[in-house]
Amino acid sequence: MSGARTAAKRRMHRVLAVVAVGASIASSALVATGRGQWETRAGVAACDSGPRVAQGMSAQAFCGPARATVVVNRRRITFRSGVCERHSKYFLVNIGTAVSGLGTRKPQPPYFGLVMGRSPAYSEPVVNKPGTYHQGLITVNARGMHIDLHDEQDLTIVLGPGLRAGRFSATKPASPIYGTPAYRVAGSFTC
C-alpha cells in the first residue's frame, strides 16, 4: 500500500474514533427517547436525541440549542439542534446525527461535528479557552457530501468568549484516492 493510501487509511480510522468518542460522550448526557427522524415536517426539523441503529450501524442523534452555518464551495448549509461540550482539556460540537462505521451503504444524515484539544480519542494540545487554533477535526455531512477537515495547512478555528461561539475555515485538496473534489470550507457555530 502506498504511503498516501496508508496515511489516508490512518486518518479515516482516527475520524471514526473521534466520532465514536464524541457520540459516546454525548450519549452519557442524553437520554434515548426512541427512534430518531432525519427528515423535516412542515419546515421544522424533528429531533429525537440518543443512541440508535441506522442500517445496522451505530448512530447518535444530538438535540439542543447549538447551530452551525457552513459554506462549502459557495453552497450554504445550515445545521440546527445540537450540543457543545466544554471540558477541562477539550471542546466538542455535535449537531445532527453521527453514524459510525464504514461502507458504501453507510447512511449520511445531516451532521456537523467539531473536536479540539486533548479528548479521549484525540491528542492535540489542550483547548479550554478562547483563541485562534490551527488543529482540530471538523466533519460535515450534508446533501450527498462528506468532508473531514483535519491537518489541512490553512485550518483555522477561532473560539469566542466562554466557548459559546466560533468560526472556522480551511481548504481541502482534491483526493484521487477517494475521487473527491477540492473544497473551500468556512463557517460559524453558536452554542
Backbone as CSV, one residue per row, in Angstrom:
resi,resn,N_x,N_y,N_z,CA_x,CA_y,CA_z,C_x,C_y,C_z
1,MET,0.843,-1.170,0.000,0.000,0.000,0.000,0.888,1.231,0.000
2,SER,0.530,2.215,-0.815,1.350,3.421,-0.927,1.297,4.238,0.359
3,GLY,2.285,5.111,0.515,2.327,5.962,1.704,1.108,6.858,1.812
4,ALA,0.640,7.408,0.673,-0.543,8.279,0.689,-1.781,7.495,1.095
5,ARG,-1.894,6.282,0.584,-3.062,5.450,0.914,-3.030,5.043,2.380
6,THR,-1.851,4.698,2.914,-1.712,4.338,4.322,-2.072,5.523,5.205
7,ALA,-1.591,6.707,4.866,-1.918,7.912,5.644,-3.409,8.196,5.590
8,ALA,-4.020,8.029,4.417,-5.466,8.255,4.293,-6.240,7.249,5.128
9,LYS,-5.795,6.017,5.153,-6.472,4.988,5.940,-6.350,5.298,7.433
10,ARG,-5.145,5.719,7.878,-4.968,6.095,9.281,-5.861,7.264,9.651
11,ARG,-5.959,8.248,8.755,-6.808,9.407,9.004,-8.272,8.984,9.147
12,MET,-8.744,8.063,8.294,-10.121,7.593,8.360,-10.383,6.888,9.687
13,HIS,-9.446,6.057,10.158,-9.617,5.385,11.438,-9.677,6.399,12.579
14,ARG,-8.870,7.447,12.490,-8.867,8.485,13.514,-10.196,9.241,13.518
15,VAL,-10.721,9.535,12.330,-12.003,10.225,12.214,-13.099,9.396,12.854
16,LEU,-13.128,8.112,12.546,-14.162,7.239,13.114,-14.034,7.151,14.626
17,ALA,-12.813,7.119,15.136,-12.617,7.077,16.587,-13.132,8.356,17.231
18,VAL,-12.867,9.496,16.605,-13.321,10.778,17.154,-14.837,10.844,17.158
19,VAL,-15.481,10.432,16.063,-16.948,10.438,16.014,-17.515,9.508,17.069
20,ALA,-16.934,8.327,17.214,-17.428,7.365,18.197,-17.275,7.905,19.613
21,VAL,-16.131,8.518,19.924,-15.944,9.080,21.259,-16.892,10.240,21.491
22,GLY,-17.017,11.120,20.503,-17.967,12.235,20.645,-19.375,11.732,20.884
23,ALA,-19.783,10.696,20.159,-21.123,10.132,20.326,-21.278,9.486,21.687
24,SER,-20.267,8.749,22.145,-20.397,8.089,23.441,-20.370,9.093,24.580
25,ILE,-19.576,10.144,24.458,-19.547,11.180,25.491,-20.903,11.864,25.568
26,ALA,-21.438,12.237,24.429,-22.732,12.920,24.426,-23.842,12.001,24.872
27,SER,-23.789,10.711,24.540,-24.870,9.808,24.910,-24.955,9.645,26.415
28,SER,-23.844,9.851,27.125,-23.902,9.746,28.576,-24.683,10.904,29.177
29,ALA,-24.784,12.014,28.455,-25.520,13.167,28.955,-26.937,13.247,28.398
30,LEU,-27.238,12.446,27.386,-28.547,12.484,26.759,-29.316,11.209,27.052
31,VAL,-30.610,11.290,27.078,-31.453,10.128,27.318,-32.077,9.712,26.003
32,ALA,-31.980,8.445,25.668,-32.594,7.945,24.435,-34.112,8.008,24.590
33,THR,-34.783,8.544,23.585,-36.234,8.671,23.659,-36.929,7.912,22.549
34,GLY,-36.239,7.018,21.884,-36.885,6.237,20.825,-36.205,6.454,19.498
35,ARG,-36.931,6.165,18.424,-36.374,6.256,17.079,-36.238,7.711,16.647
36,GLY,-35.111,8.026,16.045,-34.876,9.378,15.553,-35.392,9.553,14.143
37,GLN,-35.570,10.788,13.741,-36.011,11.097,12.392,-35.052,12.099,11.800
38,TRP,-34.722,11.924,10.519,-33.772,12.805,9.868,-34.470,13.696,8.869
39,GLU,-35.760,13.635,8.788,-36.490,14.425,7.817,-37.139,15.616,8.507
40,THR,-37.664,16.513,7.714,-38.361,17.651,8.285,-39.860,17.484,8.061
41,ARG,-40.623,18.039,8.958,-42.071,18.047,8.827,-42.536,19.489,8.934
42,ALA,-43.254,19.944,7.962,-43.793,21.307,7.949,-42.706,22.335,8.196
43,GLY,-41.502,22.070,7.671,-40.414,23.038,7.764,-39.689,23.057,9.088
44,VAL,-40.057,22.175,10.039,-39.391,22.131,11.333,-38.686,20.790,11.455
45,ALA,-37.401,20.825,11.750,-36.641,19.586,11.854,-37.054,18.815,13.102
46,ALA,-37.339,17.532,12.924,-37.655,16.668,14.053,-36.356,16.362,14.789
47,CYS,-36.401,16.292,16.104,-35.208,15.975,16.858,-35.553,15.001,17.961
48,ASP,-34.830,13.915,17.989,-35.032,12.852,18.953,-33.647,12.374,19.358
49,SER,-33.116,12.869,20.469,-31.728,12.593,20.834,-31.534,11.179,21.354
50,GLY,-30.289,10.720,21.257,-29.909,9.448,21.840,-29.295,8.484,20.852
51,PRO,-28.808,7.353,21.379,-28.204,6.341,20.521,-29.271,5.585,19.739
52,ARG,-28.873,5.051,18.607,-29.785,4.274,17.764,-28.974,3.441,16.790
53,VAL,-29.653,2.659,15.984,-29.017,1.865,14.938,-29.568,2.354,13.607
54,ALA,-28.689,2.622,12.654,-29.082,3.083,11.326,-28.503,2.116,10.302
55,GLN,-29.342,1.362,9.647,-28.929,0.363,8.658,-27.829,-0.532,9.211
56,GLY,-28.012,-0.987,10.454,-27.071,-1.903,11.085,-25.836,-1.245,11.673
57,MET,-25.754,0.076,11.645,-24.587,0.789,12.170,-24.993,1.644,13.368
58,SER,-24.055,1.830,14.285,-24.317,2.660,15.460,-24.430,4.118,15.046
59,ALA,-25.381,4.805,15.656,-25.588,6.227,15.375,-25.927,6.939,16.672
60,GLN,-25.746,8.236,16.670,-26.072,9.084,17.822,-26.706,10.358,17.305
61,ALA,-27.915,10.637,17.754,-28.596,11.883,17.382,-28.389,12.898,18.502
62,PHE,-28.163,14.146,18.123,-27.918,15.218,19.084,-29.013,16.259,18.971
63,CYS,-29.483,16.754,20.099,-30.504,17.793,20.128,-30.059,18.879,21.108
64,GLY,-30.459,20.102,20.850,-30.114,21.189,21.745,-30.027,22.501,20.993
65,PRO,-29.511,23.531,21.651,-29.501,24.873,21.068,-28.377,25.152,20.070
66,ALA,-27.401,24.271,19.940,-26.256,24.541,19.049,-26.697,24.578,17.587
67,ARG,-26.083,25.506,16.837,-26.346,25.670,15.403,-25.037,25.941,14.692
68,ALA,-25.004,25.595,13.405,-23.821,25.906,12.598,-24.265,26.272,11.191
69,THR,-23.522,27.167,10.591,-23.704,27.508,9.179,-22.361,27.257,8.501
70,VAL,-22.397,26.472,7.432,-21.177,26.102,6.721,-21.353,26.458,5.252
71,VAL,-20.324,27.077,4.669,-20.320,27.373,3.240,-19.241,26.488,2.613
72,VAL,-19.671,25.600,1.705,-18.763,24.687,1.014,-18.805,25.040,-0.465
73,ASN,-17.692,25.510,-0.997,-17.619,25.905,-2.409,-18.833,26.763,-2.812
74,ARG,-19.126,27.767,-2.011,-20.215,28.734,-2.218,-21.615,28.191,-1.913
75,ARG,-21.725,26.952,-1.475,-23.021,26.373,-1.104,-23.224,26.518,0.395
76,ARG,-24.297,27.164,0.800,-24.569,27.433,2.215,-25.413,26.305,2.796
77,ILE,-24.976,25.756,3.934,-25.683,24.668,4.609,-25.887,25.074,6.064
78,THR,-27.093,24.886,6.565,-27.403,25.225,7.955,-27.692,23.948,8.737
79,PHE,-27.069,23.829,9.897,-27.299,22.700,10.798,-27.940,23.250,12.069
80,ARG,-28.999,22.595,12.522,-29.696,23.039,13.734,-29.835,21.882,14.709
81,SER,-29.948,22.220,15.960,-30.255,21.277,17.031,-29.084,20.357,17.363
82,GLY,-28.217,20.853,18.231,-27.078,20.069,18.666,-26.545,20.549,19.997
83,VAL,-25.392,20.038,20.366,-24.801,20.345,21.667,-23.348,20.763,21.526
84,CYS,-22.904,21.596,22.465,-21.496,21.931,22.626,-21.084,21.382,23.989
85,GLU,-19.881,20.863,24.078,-19.378,20.360,25.357,-18.041,21.015,25.646
86,ARG,-17.935,21.616,26.824,-16.711,22.258,27.261,-16.108,21.395,28.367
87,HIS,-14.903,20.907,28.172,-14.213,20.090,29.165,-12.912,20.780,29.545
88,SER,-12.236,20.270,30.555,-11.007,20.930,31.011,-9.886,20.887,29.975
89,LYS,-9.909,19.908,29.047,-8.820,19.796,28.075,-9.292,19.776,26.625
90,TYR,-10.596,19.743,26.388,-11.068,19.696,25.007,-12.454,20.311,24.872
91,PHE,-12.848,20.502,23.603,-14.100,21.156,23.260,-14.729,20.396,22.097
92,LEU,-16.043,20.137,22.176,-16.777,19.396,21.144,-18.026,20.148,20.708
93,VAL,-18.380,20.011,19.440,-19.684,20.452,18.926,-20.242,19.276,18.121
94,ASN,-21.472,18.872,18.401,-22.158,17.817,17.654,-23.556,18.295,17.311
95,ILE,-23.853,18.365,16.021,-25.164,18.826,15.555,-25.662,17.836,14.507
96,GLY,-26.849,17.310,14.697,-27.411,16.356,13.745,-27.249,14.938,14.236
97,THR,-26.979,14.003,13.315,-26.838,12.585,13.655,-25.515,12.056,13.116
98,ALA,-24.662,11.567,14.018,-23.375,10.985,13.648,-23.535,9.477,13.525
99,VAL,-23.056,8.916,12.424,-23.105,7.472,12.194,-21.675,6.959,12.143
100,SER,-21.359,5.929,12.931,-20.017,5.343,12.883,-20.073,4.060,12.064
101,GLY,-18.986,3.738,11.416,-18.923,2.544,10.579,-18.420,2.895,9.191
102,LEU,-18.102,1.870,8.418,-17.582,2.041,7.075,-18.503,1.371,6.070
103,GLY,-18.348,1.707,4.820,-19.076,1.017,3.768,-19.876,1.952,2.896
104,THR,-20.213,1.462,1.714,-20.967,2.272,0.762,-22.430,2.409,1.165
105,ARG,-22.909,1.520,2.018,-24.308,1.597,2.457,-24.480,2.431,3.720
106,LYS,-23.393,3.020,4.195,-23.467,3.832,5.408,-24.383,5.021,5.172
107,PRO,-25.424,5.179,6.002,-26.290,6.343,5.840,-25.535,7.629,6.167
108,GLN,-25.910,8.722,5.521,-25.245,10.008,5.721,-26.269,11.075,6.099
109,PRO,-26.909,10.953,7.270,-27.828,12.020,7.667,-27.060,13.313,7.910
110,PRO,-27.722,14.459,7.920,-27.032,15.726,8.170,-26.300,15.709,9.516
111,TYR,-25.036,16.129,9.489,-24.228,16.143,10.704,-23.099,17.156,10.563
112,PHE,-22.880,17.923,11.638,-21.726,18.809,11.759,-21.040,18.463,13.072
113,GLY,-19.754,18.201,13.018,-19.009,17.889,14.230,-17.692,18.636,14.262
114,LEU,-17.286,19.033,15.453,-16.006,19.704,15.656,-15.432,19.182,16.965
115,VAL,-14.175,18.767,16.952,-13.495,18.365,18.186,-12.117,19.001,18.184
116,MET,-11.747,19.552,19.341,-10.459,20.227,19.501,-9.890,19.878,20.869
117,GLY,-8.581,19.752,20.941,-7.929,19.558,22.225,-7.590,18.116,22.515
118,ARG,-7.356,17.845,23.783,-6.921,16.524,24.223,-8.111,15.741,24.770
119,SER,-8.898,15.180,23.843,-10.058,14.373,24.217,-9.633,12.920,24.351
120,PRO,-10.544,12.024,24.794,-10.176,10.607,24.919,-9.659,9.976,23.620
121,ALA,-10.049,10.493,22.447,-9.593,9.886,21.191,-8.779,10.839,20.328
122,TYR,-8.393,11.956,20.877,-7.741,12.970,20.062,-6.663,13.608,20.910
123,SER,-5.414,13.578,20.495,-4.321,14.002,21.369,-3.629,15.273,20.899
124,GLU,-4.396,16.261,20.543,-3.829,17.555,20.176,-3.614,18.377,21.456
125,PRO,-2.975,19.541,21.366,-2.785,20.368,22.563,-4.118,20.724,23.229
126,VAL,-4.062,20.962,24.516,-5.251,21.285,25.311,-5.963,22.505,24.737
127,VAL,-7.302,22.436,24.694,-8.137,23.570,24.277,-9.192,23.766,25.357
128,ASN,-9.128,24.892,26.069,-10.111,25.167,27.111,-10.347,26.665,27.311
129,LYS,-9.927,27.467,26.325,-10.144,28.906,26.447,-10.293,29.513,25.050
130,PRO,-10.849,30.730,24.970,-10.995,31.394,23.672,-9.639,31.608,23.011
131,GLY,-9.656,31.691,21.694,-8.425,31.951,20.963,-8.489,31.418,19.550
132,THR,-7.374,31.543,18.852,-7.250,31.050,17.487,-6.399,29.789,17.506
133,TYR,-6.915,28.735,16.865,-6.259,27.429,16.857,-6.098,26.945,15.417
134,HIS,-5.123,26.068,15.219,-4.861,25.534,13.884,-4.865,24.008,13.863
135,GLN,-5.373,23.410,14.928,-5.517,21.957,14.986,-6.916,21.630,15.463
136,GLY,-7.492,20.603,14.875,-8.827,20.164,15.232,-9.379,19.315,14.108
137,LEU,-10.560,18.806,14.320,-11.232,17.992,13.314,-12.637,18.530,13.128
138,ILE,-12.998,18.797,11.894,-14.342,19.250,11.547,-14.910,18.262,10.546
139,THR,-16.129,17.787,10.797,-16.813,16.867,9.890,-18.106,17.508,9.419
140,VAL,-18.355,17.444,8.111,-19.579,17.985,7.515,-20.200,16.894,6.642
141,ASN,-21.408,16.471,6.994,-22.193,15.549,6.164,-23.465,16.281,5.772
142,ALA,-23.690,16.441,4.484,-24.910,17.113,4.035,-25.084,16.948,2.544
143,ARG,-26.309,16.732,2.143,-26.666,16.719,0.719,-25.693,15.917,-0.140
144,GLY,-25.426,14.682,0.251,-24.578,13.820,-0.548,-23.087,14.083,-0.440
145,MET,-22.654,14.937,0.473,-21.223,15.185,0.621,-20.769,14.817,2.018
146,HIS,-19.535,14.357,2.103,-18.899,14.051,3.384,-17.505,14.666,3.335
147,ILE,-17.248,15.591,4.258,-15.960,16.284,4.293,-15.390,16.190,5.704
148,ASP,-14.129,15.786,5.793,-13.397,15.809,7.056,-12.239,16.771,6.892
149,LEU,-12.187,17.780,7.736,-11.086,18.743,7.733,-10.185,18.417,8.913
150,HIS,-8.964,18.021,8.603,-8.008,17.677,9.652,-6.615,17.755,9.046
151,ASP,-5.724,18.400,9.699,-4.346,18.545,9.224,-4.222,19.382,7.955
152,GLU,-5.274,20.086,7.544,-5.135,20.987,6.405,-4.214,22.124,6.833
153,GLN,-3.330,22.539,5.945,-2.328,23.547,6.288,-2.944,24.882,6.687
154,ASP,-4.107,25.208,6.137,-4.710,26.509,6.429,-5.888,26.418,7.404
155,LEU,-6.041,25.292,8.112,-7.138,25.149,9.069,-7.030,26.209,10.163
156,THR,-8.076,26.980,10.327,-8.138,28.000,11.374,-9.481,27.885,12.077
157,ILE,-9.446,27.780,13.406,-10.657,27.741,14.225,-10.505,28.823,15.282
158,VAL,-11.468,29.727,15.341,-11.444,30.806,16.325,-12.594,30.568,17.300
159,LEU,-12.257,30.388,18.583,-13.261,30.198,19.633,-13.472,31.522,20.359
160,GLY,-14.731,31.899,20.525,-15.076,33.154,21.170,-15.171,33.036,22.678
161,PRO,-15.495,34.155,23.350,-15.598,34.193,24.808,-16.552,33.135,25.353
162,GLY,-16.125,32.471,26.412,-16.950,31.462,27.059,-17.116,30.191,26.239
163,LEU,-16.409,30.076,25.124,-16.534,28.933,24.215,-17.997,28.711,23.833
164,ARG,-18.699,29.808,23.540,-20.117,29.733,23.177,-20.358,29.974,21.688
165,ALA,-19.311,30.305,20.962,-19.433,30.540,19.519,-18.042,30.484,18.908
166,GLY,-18.014,30.311,17.603,-16.729,30.293,16.924,-16.902,30.324,15.418
167,ARG,-15.776,30.401,14.746,-15.791,30.364,13.285,-14.587,29.548,12.826
168,PHE,-14.624,29.098,11.584,-13.584,28.217,11.083,-13.459,28.365,9.579
169,SER,-12.297,27.947,9.056,-12.088,27.928,7.606,-10.941,26.976,7.293
170,ALA,-10.984,26.402,6.092,-9.923,25.523,5.617,-10.165,25.206,4.150
171,THR,-9.114,24.744,3.504,-9.203,24.273,2.127,-8.803,22.803,2.129
172,LYS,-9.668,21.959,1.588,-9.387,20.517,1.500,-9.003,20.210,0.062
173,PRO,-7.787,19.702,-0.170,-7.385,19.396,-1.546,-8.198,18.241,-2.123
174,ALA,-8.242,18.164,-3.436,-8.905,17.045,-4.110,-8.176,15.751,-3.757
175,SER,-8.910,14.636,-3.735,-8.304,13.345,-3.432,-8.555,12.359,-4.564
176,PRO,-7.506,11.989,-5.300,-7.687,10.986,-6.351,-7.995,9.606,-5.763
177,ILE,-7.565,9.351,-4.525,-7.844,8.065,-3.875,-9.339,7.893,-3.650
178,TYR,-10.001,8.932,-3.122,-11.430,8.852,-2.826,-12.296,9.466,-3.921
179,GLY,-11.662,10.059,-4.928,-12.416,10.657,-6.021,-13.224,11.878,-5.606
180,THR,-12.697,12.654,-4.666,-13.404,13.843,-4.191,-12.758,15.108,-4.744
181,PRO,-13.560,16.133,-4.983,-13.013,17.401,-5.481,-12.377,18.204,-4.351
182,ALA,-11.756,19.307,-4.703,-11.234,20.242,-3.700,-12.415,20.979,-3.077
183,TYR,-12.311,21.289,-1.796,-13.369,22.006,-1.092,-12.780,23.227,-0.398
184,ARG,-13.475,24.354,-0.510,-13.197,25.533,0.300,-14.327,25.598,1.310
185,VAL,-13.982,25.534,2.579,-14.992,25.441,3.642,-14.778,26.582,4.625
186,ALA,-15.873,27.234,4.994,-15.836,28.277,6.026,-17.184,28.269,6.725
187,GLY,-17.205,28.704,7.960,-18.486,28.734,8.656,-18.357,29.234,10.071
188,SER,-19.472,29.085,10.789,-19.531,29.520,12.175,-20.498,28.626,12.938
189,PHE,-20.394,28.670,14.250,-21.314,27.913,15.099,-21.620,28.717,16.346
190,THR,-22.759,28.426,16.949,-23.136,29.014,18.231,-23.639,27.894,19.120
191,CYS,-23.434,28.078,20.395,-23.873,27.078,21.368,-25.116,27.574,22.065
